[in-house]
């Protein structure tokens, strides 16, 4: 099963919320808005700032803001910023794996990987926000949010 990492899922949620703020937002405020634990929010924002997706402002009135418009940031960019390059197998994009001489499929997964990349590059954070607005509103989560380092969430959960 293909799965999006929990951190990439959280980062997408955080960026959509951040893009809806008119000014700066703090990690604490985003944690309350999204239900993502504050240490996870802080960790993600730091990495997203390093990748250039968010801008960080220090000081007593500091916080974070999206570096561009929601319409210009793709889901693929978020995933790559959090998890690194998108590749469904070790032999995508001309890379070789230890079994390439035996399996005979070296390079054939590129077609699948490219289809996934094209789809993720065609969906913006604005698209994700519009889809979320059409969903029924949920009350407070009754189950605890997964702890920092939780491994995965379904790709369909993030894109549906």
C-alpha angles and dihedrals in degrees: 000000000000111000136183114227116255089238092055089048091050091046091054091051092047094049093050090051092044091051090057092057116098094208136008123325126203125225088244093054092047090049090055093045095048105029090235111137112260096238089055091047091051092048092049095046091052091053093043089052090051090052092049098245093114134029121226123214118194129211140059091308093037131124141127137292134181111267093221142004124303087237092062100047116084128206087239090059091052093049092047091049092053104032105019127241117359110243124149094201136022091250099057122120096021096306119136128223130202092261100047095107091055106036099055093210098095107142094008092099089062090083091057093041091050091051091052092046092048091051094047090047090052094056117077130195087251088059090050091050092050091051091049091051090058093053119094113265114257127213123232114311112265094196121064117260113253113267125250110288095029104155115227152355128194118275088221090058091057097043102036 
